[in-house]
Amino acid sequence: MNDKPAGKGLITVAAQELSDNQVITLSLAGRKLDKKDLFGKSDPFLEFYKPGDDGKWMLVHRTEVIKYTLDPVWKPFTVPLVSLCDGDVEKPIQVMCYDYDNDGGHDFIGEFQTSVSQMCEARDGVPLEFECINPKKQRKKKNYKNSGIIILRSCEINRDYSFLDYILGGCQLMFTVGIDFTASNGNPLDPSSLHYINPMGTNEYLSAIWAVGQIIQDYDSDKMFPALGFGAQLPPDWKVSHEFAINFNPTNPFCSGVDGIAQAYSACLPHIRFYGPTNFSPIVNHVARFAAQATQQQTATQYFILLIITDGVISDMEETRHAVVQASKLPMSIIIVGVGNADFAAMEFLDGDSRTLRSHTGEEAARDIVQFVPFREFRNAAKETLAKAVLAELPQQVVQYFKHKNLPPTHSEPA
């Protein structure tokens, strides 16, 4: 956990989140509901209401419609406890059952009232049953029993941890930088090169390192970051390497803070020969090996972030796709910042926002872990704008991984 506060007002936000972060998951079904369609069965759905401040019922949740059945089974759904009952487990909840009609004039089947404290009596194997009552029918028919039964199969209340809960709870973000030293970047002594350090002491690679690193380093207490290069020939035998320590110390590739990364980067430039090809998979697999070790954790203690800064086209796309799909099962995210004006279509492809990434064997990524940002769109923007775009998906990726593994923060209050 950080030794210093990461910003004023942070603790207040956390306290607010901790009091409101319980969620309730309900699993419901119906039995022998009234038949409403002349030529078929019903298309039932449920609506959940809570009393508003004005005394009127407010819609909180609507289930999906189950077609052509009087015995529907709805998918389990999760809503914040504060949305369902304002956090008051005794507050009445009105549940309405309707038959869906395309024209929007849904037919009323029946209703019942309950509360969260009553619903909590339902556990797996011990369901709760509610009679679905249509008051009009009840008044008209003497022998009216009900319009069907709604079965609450299970009800669970859990803590819904946020990114902030994990960070304040002791999760360390382990940050590694991967830098592209392939020949397509141009000779670093030539002002047209992406690696040319201008009289201001910067270039696009350094700008990207600074923008992202300055934010990430606040989440890492020792601020020691491995910095690796790829696509260059190294002295003394000039063999090509796709995962070398830019401080030339393979047993200790750590740099102290973002300053240390920038210094090691500038110092290594004159000593290497830019070469190729642009292979991503070795560096992805390098970080994945450490992330794989962290899967033994019993609580959310470590999450790995690989920042790759590159000028373009990936040479080992199949291997990289495979590496990313494997890494998607681990506590790991990959941020790619594209510098220069190359065609970044392959990067967009790895960033699975529009479609699920698959490896060449057809295996799907367990989750989207790649965020691609073209630096050229932020050249003239404030550093904060770039950092915000680069880190946009990270909080959700961290939470998604630990939630899926059912890992709470290291230091957390029981739900």
ZADRENTOR-135992 format. One record per residue: residue in three letters; x, y, z negated of N, C-alpha, C in turn. Coordinates in steps of 0.2 Angstrom, whole numbers, padded with zeros to 4 digits, always signed. Example, Ala and Ser with C-alpha at 12.3 -4.5 7.8 and 13.67 -1.06 7.14 Angstrom:
ALA+0066-0028-0039+0062-0022-0039+0066-0016-0039SER+0064-0011-0035+0068-0005-0036+0064+0000-0039
***
This chain:
MET+0004-0006+0000+0000+0000+0000+0004+0006+0000ASN+0002+0012+0003+0006+0018+0003+0007+0021-0004ASP+0013+0023-0004+0015+0027-0011+0012+0034-0011LYS+0011+0037-0005+0009+0043-0005+0002+0044-0002PRO-0002+0048-0004-0009+0049-0001-0008+0050+0007ALA-0012+0047+0011-0012+0048+0018-0016+0054+0020GLY-0018+0058+0016-0022+0064+0018-0027+0066+0013LYS-0028+0073+0012-0033+0075+0007-0040+0073+0009GLY-0044+0071+0004-0051+0069+0005-0052+0062+0007LEU-0046+0058+0008-0047+0051+0010-0050+0047+0004ILE-0048+0048-0002-0051+0044-0007-0058+0045-0008THR-0061+0051-0007-0068+0052-0008-0072+0048-0003VAL-0069+0048+0004-0072+0044+0009-0073+0037+0007ALA-0067+0034+0004-0067+0027+0002-0072+0026-0003ALA-0073+0030-0008-0078+0029-0013-0085+0028-0010GLN-0086+0033-0006-0093+0033-0002-0094+0026+0001GLU-0089+0024+0005-0089+0018+0009-0090+0012+0004LEU-0086+0012-0001-0087+0006-0006-0094+0005-0009SER-0097+0010-0010-0104+0010-0013-0109+0008-0008ASP-0108+0009-0002-0113+0008+0003-0111+0002+0008ASN-0106-0002+0006-0104-0006+0012-0106-0014+0011GLN-0112-0015+0008-0115-0021+0007-0120-0022+0013VAL-0120-0028+0016-0124-0030+0022-0128-0036+0020ILE-0134-0036+0023-0138-0042+0021-0139-0046+0028THR-0139-0052+0028-0140-0057+0034-0146-0061+0033LEU-0151-0061+0037-0157-0064+0037-0158-0069+0042SER-0160-0075+0041-0161-0080+0046-0169-0082+0046LEU-0173-0081+0051-0180-0082+0050-0183-0086+0056ALA-0188-0089+0054-0192-0093+0059-0200-0092+0058GLY-0204-0095+0063-0211-0094+0062-0214-0101+0063ARG-0220-0102+0060-0223-0109+0061-0231-0108+0062LYS-0233-0110+0068-0241-0110+0069-0243-0103+0069LEU-0240-0099+0073-0242-0092+0073-0248-0092+0078ASP-0252-0086+0077-0258-0086+0081-0257-0085+0089LYS-0261-0089+0093-0260-0089+0100-0263-0082+0103LYS-0259-0078+0106-0262-0072+0108-0263-0071+0116ASP-0259-0075+0119-0260-0075+0127-0265-0080+0129LEU-0269-0077+0134-0274-0081+0136-0272-0087+0140PHE-0267-0087+0144-0265-0093+0148-0258-0096+0145GLY-0256-0094+0139-0250-0097+0137-0250-0096+0129LYS-0244-0096+0127-0243-0096+0119-0242-0088+0118SER-0238-0087+0112-0237-0080+0111-0229-0079+0112ASP-0227-0073+0112-0220-0070+0113-0219-0066+0107PRO-0217-0070+0101-0217-0066+0095-0211-0063+0093PHE-0211-0057+0090-0205-0053+0087-0207-0050+0080LEU-0202-0049+0076-0204-0046+0070-0201-0039+0069GLU-0205-0035+0065-0202-0028+0064-0202-0027+0056PHE-0196-0024+0054-0195-0023+0046-0196-0015+0045TYR-0200-0014+0040-0201-0007+0038-0199-0006+0030LYS-0197+0000+0029-0196+0002+0022-0200+0009+0021PRO-0202+0010+0014-0206+0017+0013-0201+0023+0014GLY-0203+0028+0018-0199+0034+0018-0201+0039+0013ASP-0197+0044+0013-0198+0049+0007-0205+0052+0008ASP-0208+0052+0014-0215+0055+0015-0220+0050+0013GLY-0218+0044+0011-0223+0039+0009-0225+0035+0015LYS-0223+0037+0022-0225+0033+0028-0219+0027+0028TRP-0222+0022+0032-0217+0016+0033-0212+0018+0039MET-0206+0017+0038-0200+0018+0043-0198+0012+0046LEU-0197+0011+0052-0195+0005+0056-0187+0005+0054VAL-0185-0001+0052-0178-0002+0051-0175-0007+0055HIS-0178-0012+0057-0175-0017+0062-0181-0021+0066ARG-0179-0022+0072-0184-0026+0076-0180-0032+0079THR-0183-0038+0078-0179-0044+0081-0180-0045+0088GLU-0176-0049+0091-0178-0051+0098-0184-0054+0099VAL-0187-0054+0105-0193-0058+0107-0191-0065+0109ILE-0195-0070+0106-0194-0077+0108-0200-0078+0112LYS-0199-0080+0118-0205-0081+0123-0208-0088+0122TYR-0215-0088+0124-0219-0094+0125-0218-0099+0119THR-0220-0097+0113-0219-0101+0107-0224-0099+0101LEU-0226-0103+0098-0230-0102+0091-0225-0104+0085ASP-0219-0106+0087-0215-0109+0082-0208-0106+0083PRO-0207-0099+0083-0201-0096+0085-0195-0097+0080VAL-0189-0097+0083-0183-0097+0078-0179-0091+0081TRP-0179-0085+0076-0175-0079+0078-0168-0080+0076LYS-0163-0077+0080-0156-0077+0079-0155-0073+0072PRO-0150-0076+0068-0149-0072+0062-0147-0065+0063PHE-0148-0060+0059-0146-0053+0060-0144-0050+0054THR-0139-0045+0055-0136-0042+0049-0138-0035+0049VAL-0140-0032+0043-0141-0025+0043-0138-0022+0037PRO-0136-0016+0036-0133-0013+0030-0139-0013+0025LEU-0137-0015+0019-0142-0015+0013-0145-0008+0012VAL-0141-0003+0013-0144+0004+0012-0149+0006+0018SER-0148+0003+0024-0153+0004+0029-0160+0000+0027LEU-0159-0006+0025-0165-0010+0024-0169-0008+0018CYS-0166-0005+0012-0170-0004+0006-0167+0002+0002ASP-0163+0006+0006-0159+0011+0002-0155+0009-0004GLY-0153+0002-0003-0149+0000-0009-0153-0003-0015ASP-0159-0002-0015-0164-0004-0020-0167-0010-0019VAL-0165-0016-0022-0167-0022-0020-0174-0024-0022GLU-0177-0019-0026-0184-0020-0028-0189-0016-0024LYS-0186-0012-0019-0190-0008-0015-0195-0012-0010PRO-0201-0011-0009-0205-0015-0005-0203-0015+0002ILE-0203-0020+0006-0202-0021+0013-0208-0024+0016GLN-0210-0020+0022-0216-0023+0025-0213-0026+0032VAL-0216-0032+0033-0213-0036+0039-0220-0037+0043MET-0219-0035+0050-0225-0035+0054-0223-0040+0060CYS-0228-0045+0062-0226-0049+0067-0231-0047+0073TYR-0228-0047+0079-0232-0045+0085-0231-0050+0091ASP-0235-0050+0095-0234-0054+0102-0232-0049+0107TYR-0227-0050+0110-0224-0045+0115-0228-0044+0121ASP-0230-0038+0124-0233-0037+0130-0229-0032+0134ASN-0228-0034+0141-0224-0030+0145-0226-0022+0145ASP-0233-0021+0145-0235-0014+0145-0234-0010+0139GLY-0231-0014+0134-0230-0010+0127-0236-0010+0122GLY-0241-0013+0124-0247-0014+0120-0247-0020+0116HIS-0241-0021+0112-0240-0027+0108-0246-0029+0104ASP-0248-0036+0104-0254-0038+0100-0251-0040+0093PHE-0255-0037+0088-0253-0038+0081-0255-0045+0079ILE-0250-0049+0076-0252-0056+0074-0253-0056+0066GLY-0249-0053+0062-0250-0053+0055-0244-0049+0051GLU-0245-0049+0045-0240-0045+0041-0239-0048+0034PHE-0234-0046+0031-0233-0048+0023-0228-0043+0020GLN-0228-0042+0014-0223-0038+0010-0219-0042+0006THR-0212-0040+0005-0208-0043+0001-0203-0038-0002SER-0197-0040-0004-0192-0036-0007-0185-0040-0006VAL-0180-0036-0006-0173-0040-0006-0172-0045-0011SER-0174-0043-0017-0173-0047-0023-0177-0054-0022GLN-0183-0053-0019-0187-0059-0018-0184-0063-0012MET-0182-0060-0007-0179-0064-0001-0172-0067-0003CYS-0169-0064-0008-0163-0068-0011-0164-0074-0014GLU-0170-0076-0015-0171-0083-0018-0171-0088-0012ALA-0171-0086-0006-0170-0091-0001-0162-0092+0000ARG-0161-0099+0000-0154-0101+0001-0154-0107+0007ASP-0148-0108+0010-0148-0114+0014-0151-0120+0011GLY-0156-0123+0014-0159-0129+0011-0165-0127+0007VAL-0166-0121+0005-0171-0119+0001-0175-0113+0004PRO-0179-0114+0009-0181-0108+0012-0187-0105+0008LEU-0189-0099+0010-0195-0096+0007-0200-0095+0012GLU-0206-0096+0011-0212-0096+0016-0216-0090+0014PHE-0218-0086+0019-0223-0080+0018-0229-0081+0023GLU-0235-0081+0020-0241-0081+0024-0241-0075+0028CYS-0242-0075+0035-0243-0070+0039-0250-0068+0040ILE-0252-0062+0037-0260-0061+0036-0262-0055+0041ASN-0267-0056+0044-0270-0051+0049-0277-0048+0045PRO-0276-0043+0041-0282-0040+0037-0288-0040+0040LYS-0289-0038+0047-0295-0038+0051-0298-0045+0051LYS-0294-0050+0052-0297-0057+0053-0299-0059+0046GLN-0295-0057+0041-0296-0059+0034-0303-0057+0032ARG-0305-0050+0034-0311-0047+0032-0317-0051+0035LYS-0316-0052+0042-0321-0055+0046-0323-0062+0044LYS-0318-0067+0044-0319-0074+0043-0318-0076+0036LYS-0323-0080+0034-0323-0082+0027-0318-0087+0026ASN-0317-0092+0031-0312-0097+0029-0305-0096+0032TYR-0304-0089+0033-0297-0087+0036-0292-0089+0031LYS-0287-0092+0033-0281-0094+0029-0275-0089+0030ASN-0273-0089+0036-0267-0085+0038-0267-0085+0046SER-0262-0081+0048-0261-0081+0056-0254-0084+0057GLY-0252-0089+0053-0246-0092+0053-0241-0091+0047ILE-0236-0094+0048-0231-0094+0042-0224-0091+0045ILE-0221-0086+0041-0215-0084+0043-0210-0087+0037ILE-0205-0091+0040-0200-0094+0035-0193-0090+0035LEU-0192-0089+0029-0185-0086+0028-0180-0091+0026ARG-0176-0093+0031-0172-0099+0030-0166-0098+0026SER-0163-0092+0026-0157-0090+0022-0157-0082+0021CYS-0154-0080+0016-0153-0073+0015-0146-0072+0011GLU-0142-0069+0014-0135-0068+0011-0133-0060+0010ILE-0131-0058+0005-0128-0052+0004-0120-0052+0004ASN-0117-0048+0008-0110-0048+0008-0107-0041+0008ARG-0101-0041+0006-0097-0034+0007-0095-0033+0014ASP-0097-0028+0017-0094-0027+0024-0088-0022+0024TYR-0082-0025+0024-0076-0021+0023-0075-0017+0029SER-0072-0011+0028-0071-0006+0033-0063-0006+0034PHE-0061-0003+0039-0053-0003+0040-0050+0001+0034LEU-0053+0006+0032-0051+0009+0026-0050+0005+0020ASP-0055+0001+0019-0055-0004+0013-0049-0009+0014TYR-0047-0011+0020-0042-0015+0021-0035-0012+0020ILE-0035-0005+0022-0028-0002+0021-0027+0000+0014LEU-0033+0003+0011-0032+0005+0004-0031-0002-0001GLY-0034-0007+0002-0033-0014-0002-0027-0017-0001GLY-0022-0014+0002-0015-0016+0003-0013-0020+0009CYS-0017-0019+0014-0015-0022+0021-0009-0018+0024GLN-0004-0021+0026+0002-0018+0029+0001-0018+0037LEU+0002-0013+0040+0002-0013+0048+0009-0014+0050MET+0011-0019+0053+0018-0021+0055+0019-0018+0062PHE+0023-0013+0063+0023-0009+0069+0030-0011+0073THR+0029-0014+0079+0035-0015+0083+0034-0011+0090VAL+0040-0008+0092+0040-0004+0098+0044-0008+0104GLY+0041-0009+0110+0044-0012+0115+0045-0007+0121ILE+0051-0006+0123+0053-0001+0128+0055-0004+0135ASP+0052-0001+0140+0054-0004+0147+0060+0000+0149PHE+0065-0004+0151+0072-0002+0153+0073-0004+0160THR+0067-0005+0164+0068-0008+0171+0071-0003+0176ALA+0074-0005+0182+0077+0000+0186+0072+0005+0189SER+0065+0003+0190+0060+0007+0193+0059+0014+0189ASN+0062+0014+0183+0062+0020+0179+0066+0026+0181GLY+0071+0024+0185+0076+0028+0188+0082+0029+0183ASN+0088+0031+0186+0094+0032+0182+0093+0038+0177PRO+0094+0036+0171+0093+0041+0165+0097+0047+0165LEU+0102+0047+0170+0106+0053+0170+0103+0058+0175ASP+0098+0055+0179+0095+0059+0184+0089+0063+0182PRO+0088+0069+0182+0082+0073+0180+0075+0070+0182SER+0075+0066+0188+0069+0063+0190+0067+0057+0186SER+0072+0054+0182+0070+0048+0179+0066+0049+0173LEU+0062+0044+0172+0057+0044+0166+0061+0044+0159HIS+0067+0041+0160+0071+0040+0154+0076+0046+0153TYR+0076+0051+0158+0080+0057+0157+0078+0061+0151ILE+0083+0063+0147+0081+0067+0141+0083+0074+0143ASN+0077+0078+0143+0078+0085+0145+0081+0089+0140PRO+0083+0096+0142+0086+0100+0137+0082+0101+0130MET+0076+0100+0131+0072+0100+0124+0073+0094+0120GLY+0077+0089+0123+0078+0083+0119+0072+0078+0119THR+0068+0078+0124+0063+0074+0124+0062+0071+0132ASN+0058+0066+0132+0055+0063+0139+0048+0060+0137GLU+0045+0057+0142+0039+0054+0141+0039+0048+0136TYR+0045+0044+0136+0045+0038+0132+0046+0041+0124LEU+0050+0046+0123+0050+0049+0117+0044+0052+0114SER+0040+0055+0119+0034+0058+0117+0029+0053+0115ALA+0029+0047+0118+0024+0042+0116+0026+0039+0110ILE+0032+0038+0109+0035+0035+0102+0033+0039+0097TRP+0034+0046+0097+0032+0051+0092+0025+0051+0091ALA+0021+0051+0096+0014+0052+0095+0010+0047+0091VAL+0012+0040+0093+0009+0035+0090+0013+0033+0084GLY+0019+0033+0084+0023+0031+0078+0022+0035+0072GLN+0021+0042+0073+0020+0046+0067+0013+0044+0063ILE+0008+0042+0067+0002+0040+0063+0003+0033+0060ILE+0006+0028+0064+0006+0021+0061+0011+0021+0055GLN+0016+0025+0055+0021+0025+0050+0018+0026+0043ASP+0012+0030+0043+0009+0031+0037+0006+0025+0033TYR+0005+0020+0037+0002+0014+0035+0007+0008+0033ASP+0013+0010+0033+0018+0005+0032+0023+0008+0026SER+0023+0005+0021+0027+0008+0015+0034+0008+0016ASP+0037+0003+0019+0045+0004+0020+0047+0007+0026LYS+0042+0009+0030+0044+0012+0036+0050+0010+0040MET+0051+0003+0040+0056+0000+0044+0053-0004+0050PHE+0054-0001+0056+0051-0004+0062+0056-0007+0067PRO+0055-0014+0069+0059-0017+0074+0057-0013+0081ALA+0063-0011+0085+0062-0008+0091+0066-0012+0096LEU+0062-0015+0101+0065-0019+0106+0065-0016+0113GLY+0070-0018+0117+0070-0016+0124+0069-0022+0129PHE+0067-0021+0135+0066-0027+0140+0068-0024+0147GLY+0070-0029+0151+0072-0027+0158+0078-0024+0159ALA+0083-0025+0155+0090-0022+0156+0095-0027+0155GLN+0101-0025+0158+0107-0029+0158+0111-0026+0152LEU+0113-0031+0147+0117-0029+0141+0124-0031+0142PRO+0129-0026+0139+0136-0028+0138+0136-0033+0133PRO+0142-0037+0133+0148-0037+0137+0147-0041+0144ASP+0142-0046+0144+0142-0050+0150+0137-0048+0155TRP+0133-0043+0153+0128-0040+0158+0122-0045+0160LYS+0120-0049+0155+0115-0053+0156+0108-0049+0155VAL+0103-0051+0159+0097-0048+0158+0093-0050+0152SER+0090-0045+0148+0087-0047+0142+0080-0044+0142HIS+0075-0048+0140+0068-0045+0140+0065-0045+0133GLU+0070-0045+0128+0068-0044+0121+0075-0043+0117PHE+0078-0037+0118+0084-0035+0114+0083-0030+0109ALA+0087-0030+0104+0086-0025+0099+0090-0018+0101ILE+0086-0013+0102+0089-0007+0105+0095-0004+0100ASN+0095-0006+0094+0101-0004+0090+0107-0009+0090PHE+0106-0014+0095+0111-0019+0097+0113-0024+0090ASN+0108-0024+0086+0109-0028+0080+0103-0033+0080PRO+0104-0039+0083+0099-0044+0084+0096-0047+0077THR+0101-0047+0072+0098-0050+0066+0095-0045+0062ASN+0095-0038+0063+0092-0033+0060+0090-0028+0065PRO+0084-0029+0069+0082-0024+0074+0078-0018+0071PHE+0078-0017+0064+0074-0012+0061+0077-0005+0062CYS+0073+0000+0063+0074+0007+0063+0071+0010+0058SER+0074+0015+0055+0071+0018+0049+0066+0024+0051GLY+0059+0023+0051+0054+0028+0053+0055+0029+0061VAL+0050+0034+0063+0050+0036+0070+0057+0039+0072ASP+0060+0043+0067+0066+0046+0068+0071+0041+0070GLY+0071+0035+0067+0076+0030+0068+0075+0027+0075ILE+0069+0026+0077+0068+0023+0083+0070+0028+0089ALA+0069+0034+0088+0071+0039+0093+0078+0039+0094GLN+0082+0039+0088+0089+0039+0088+0092+0033+0091ALA+0089+0027+0090+0092+0021+0092+0091+0021+0100TYR+0085+0023+0102+0083+0024+0109+0088+0028+0113SER+0089+0034+0110+0094+0039+0114+0101+0036+0114ALA+0103+0033+0109+0110+0030+0108+0111+0024+0113CYS+0106+0020+0114+0107+0014+0118+0107+0016+0126LEU+0104+0021+0128+0103+0023+0135+0110+0022+0139PRO+0115+0025+0136+0122+0025+0140+0125+0018+0141HIS+0123+0014+0136+0127+0007+0136+0123+0001+0139ILE+0117+0003+0143+0114-0003+0146+0113-0001+0153ARG+0112-0006+0157+0111-0005+0164+0103-0007+0166PHE+0100-0002+0169+0093-0004+0170+0092-0009+0176TYR+0088-0014+0175+0087-0019+0180+0080-0021+0181GLY+0078-0028+0179+0072-0030+0180+0072-0038+0180PRO+0066-0041+0181+0059-0038+0182+0056-0036+0176THR+0050-0033+0177+0046-0031+0171+0042-0036+0168ASN+0045-0040+0164+0042-0045+0160+0039-0043+0153PHE+0033-0044+0152+0030-0042+0146+0030-0048+0141SER+0029-0054+0144+0027-0060+0139+0032-0061+0134PRO+0039-0061+0135+0044-0062+0130+0043-0058+0124ILE+0041-0051+0125+0041-0047+0119+0034-0048+0116VAL+0029-0050+0119+0022-0051+0116+0023-0058+0112ASN+0026-0063+0115+0027-0069+0111+0032-0068+0105HIS+0037-0063+0106+0041-0062+0100+0037-0059+0094VAL+0033-0055+0095+0029-0052+0089+0024-0057+0087ALA+0021-0061+0092+0016-0066+0090+0019-0071+0086ARG+0025-0073+0086+0028-0078+0082+0028-0075+0074PHE+0029-0069+0073+0028-0066+0066+0021-0066+0064ALA+0017-0064+0069+0009-0064+0067+0007-0071+0066ALA+0010-0076+0069+0007-0083+0068+0009-0085+0061GLN+0015-0083+0058+0017-0084+0051+0012-0081+0046ALA+0009-0075+0048+0005-0072+0044-0002-0075+0043THR-0003-0080+0048-0010-0083+0048-0011-0087+0041GLN-0005-0088+0038-0006-0092+0031-0008-0088+0026GLN-0009-0081+0027-0011-0077+0021-0018-0079+0019GLN-0019-0078+0012-0026-0079+0009-0030-0073+0009THR-0027-0067+0009-0030-0061+0009-0027-0057+0015ALA-0030-0051+0016-0028-0047+0022-0022-0043+0020THR-0016-0046+0021-0010-0043+0019-0006-0040+0025GLN-0006-0043+0030-0002-0041+0036-0006-0041+0043TYR-0005-0036+0047-0007-0035+0053-0002-0032+0058PHE-0001-0035+0064+0005-0033+0068+0002-0029+0074ILE+0006-0024+0075+0004-0020+0081+0011-0019+0086LEU+0010-0021+0092+0015-0020+0097+0014-0014+0101LEU+0018-0009+0101+0017-0004+0106+0022-0005+0112ILE+0019-0006+0118+0024-0006+0124+0023+0000+0128ILE+0029+0003+0129+0029+0009+0133+0032+0007+0140THR+0029+0008+0145+0031+0005+0152+0030+0010+0157ASP+0033+0009+0163+0032+0013+0169+0028+0010+0174GLY+0026+0003+0173+0022+0001+0179+0020-0006+0179VAL+0021-0009+0185+0018-0015+0187+0022-0021+0183ILE+0018-0026+0180+0020-0032+0177+0022-0037+0182SER+0028-0040+0181+0031-0045+0185+0028-0052+0183ASP+0027-0053+0177+0025-0060+0175+0018-0060+0172MET+0013-0058+0177+0006-0057+0175+0003-0063+0172GLU+0004-0069+0175+0001-0075+0172+0004-0077+0165GLU+0010-0076+0164+0013-0078+0158+0011-0073+0153THR+0010-0066+0155+0008-0061+0150+0000-0062+0148ARG-0004-0064+0153-0011-0065+0152-0011-0071+0147HIS-0007-0076+0148-0007-0082+0143-0005-0080+0136ALA+0000-0076+0136+0003-0074+0129-0002-0069+0126VAL-0006-0065+0129-0011-0061+0126-0017-0065+0124VAL-0019-0070+0128-0025-0074+0125-0023-0078+0119GLN-0017-0080+0119-0014-0084+0113-0014-0079+0107ALA-0011-0073+0108-0011-0068+0103-0017-0066+0100SER-0023-0066+0104-0029-0064+0102-0032-0068+0096LYS-0029-0074+0095-0031-0078+0089-0027-0076+0083LEU-0023-0071+0083-0018-0070+0078-0020-0063+0075PRO-0017-0061+0069-0018-0054+0067-0013-0049+0070MET-0015-0047+0076-0011-0044+0081-0015-0040+0086SER-0012-0034+0088-0015-0029+0093-0009-0027+0097ILE-0011-0025+0104-0006-0023+0108-0008-0016+0111ILE-0004-0011+0110-0005-0005+0113+0000-0004+0119ILE-0003-0002+0125+0001-0001+0131+0001+0006+0133VAL+0006+0010+0133+0006+0017+0135+0010+0017+0142GLY+0006+0019+0147+0009+0019+0154+0012+0026+0155VAL+0019+0026+0156+0022+0033+0158+0023+0033+0165GLY+0024+0039+0168+0025+0040+0175+0018+0040+0179ASN+0019+0039+0186+0013+0039+0190+0012+0033+0194ALA+0014+0027+0191+0013+0021+0195+0006+0019+0195ASP+0005+0013+0198-0002+0010+0199-0002+0006+0192PHE-0007+0007+0188-0008+0004+0182-0014-0001+0182ALA-0016-0003+0188-0022-0008+0188-0021-0014+0184ALA-0015-0017+0183-0014-0023+0180-0015-0022+0172MET-0013-0015+0170-0014-0014+0163-0021-0013+0161GLU-0025-0010+0166-0032-0010+0165-0035-0017+0164PHE-0032-0021+0168-0035-0028+0168-0034-0032+0161LEU-0028-0030+0158-0026-0033+0152-0031-0030+0146ASP-0032-0024+0147-0037-0021+0142-0044-0023+0144GLY-0046-0028+0140-0052-0032+0141-0059-0028+0139ASP-0059-0021+0141-0065-0017+0139-0071-0019+0144SER-0069-0020+0150-0075-0021+0155-0076-0029+0156ARG-0071-0033+0155-0073-0040+0155-0068-0044+0151THR-0070-0050+0149-0066-0054+0144-0060-0057+0148LEU-0054-0056+0145-0048-0058+0148-0047-0065+0148ARG-0045-0068+0153-0044-0076+0153-0036-0077+0155SER-0034-0083+0152-0027-0085+0155-0028-0088+0161HIS-0022-0090+0164-0022-0093+0171-0025-0100+0170THR-0026-0103+0164-0029-0110+0163-0037-0109+0162GLY-0039-0103+0162-0046-0101+0161-0048-0100+0154GLU-0043-0101+0149-0045-0100+0142-0047-0092+0141GLU-0052-0091+0137-0054-0084+0136-0051-0081+0130ALA-0049-0075+0130-0047-0072+0124-0052-0072+0118ALA-0049-0073+0112-0054-0074+0106-0057-0067+0105ARG-0053-0062+0107-0056-0055+0106-0052-0050+0110ASP-0054-0044+0111-0050-0039+0115-0045-0036+0110ILE-0038-0037+0112-0033-0034+0107-0029-0029+0111VAL-0030-0028+0117-0026-0023+0121-0029-0017+0122GLN-0026-0011+0121-0028-0005+0122-0023-0001+0127PHE-0025+0001+0133-0021+0004+0138-0022+0011+0138VAL-0017+0015+0138-0018+0023+0139-0013+0025+0144PRO-0015+0028+0149-0010+0032+0154-0008+0038+0151PHE-0001+0039+0150+0001+0045+0147+0000+0051+0151ARG+0000+0050+0158-0001+0056+0162-0007+0060+0161GLU-0012+0057+0158-0019+0060+0156-0018+0065+0150PHE-0012+0064+0146-0012+0067+0140-0005+0072+0140ARG-0002+0073+0146+0004+0076+0146+0004+0083+0143ASN-0002+0087+0145-0003+0094+0142-0007+0094+0136ALA-0009+0089+0134-0014+0089+0128-0010+0089+0121ALA-0013+0090+0116-0010+0090+0109-0008+0083+0108LYS-0003+0082+0104-0001+0075+0102-0006+0071+0099GLU-0010+0075+0095-0016+0072+0091-0021+0068+0096THR-0022+0071+0102-0026+0069+0107-0024+0062+0109LEU-0017+0062+0111-0014+0055+0113-0015+0050+0108ALA-0013+0052+0102-0013+0047+0096-0020+0044+0095LYS-0025+0049+0096-0032+0047+0095-0034+0042+0100ALA-0032+0043+0106-0034+0038+0112-0031+0032+0111VAL-0024+0032+0109-0020+0026+0108-0023+0021+0103LEU-0025+0025+0097-0027+0021+0091-0034+0020+0091ALA-0038+0022+0096-0045+0021+0096-0048+0015+0094GLU-0046+0009+0097-0049+0003+0096-0046-0001+0090LEU-0040+0002+0087-0036-0002+0082-0040-0004+0076PRO-0044+0001+0073-0047+0000+0066-0052-0006+0067GLN-0056-0006+0073-0061-0011+0074-0058-0018+0075GLN-0052-0018+0079-0048-0024+0080-0046-0027+0073VAL-0043-0023+0069-0041-0026+0062-0047-0029+0058VAL-0052-0025+0058-0058-0027+0054-0061-0034+0057GLN-0061-0034+0064-0064-0040+0067-0060-0046+0066TYR-0053-0045+0066-0049-0051+0064-0050-0054+0057PHE-0050-0049+0052-0050-0052+0045-0057-0054+0044LYS-0063-0051+0047-0069-0053+0046-0070-0060+0048HIS-0068-0061+0055-0069-0068+0058-0065-0073+0053LYS-0060-0071+0050-0056-0076+0046-0059-0076+0039ASN-0064-0072+0038-0067-0072+0031-0061-0070+0026LEU-0057-0065+0027-0052-0063+0023-0053-0056+0020PRO-0054-0056+0013-0055-0049+0010-0049-0045+0009PRO-0049-0039+0008-0043-0035+0006-0040-0038+0000THR-0033-0037+0000-0029-0040-0006-0032-0038-0013HIS-0033-0031-0013-0036-0028-0019-0043-0026-0018SER-0048-0030-0020-0055-0028-0019-0060-0030-0024GLU-0065-0026-0025-0070-0028-0030-0074-0033-0027PRO-0077-0038-0031-0081-0043-0029-0088-0040-0026ALA-0091-0043-0021-0097-0040-0018-0103-0041-0023
***
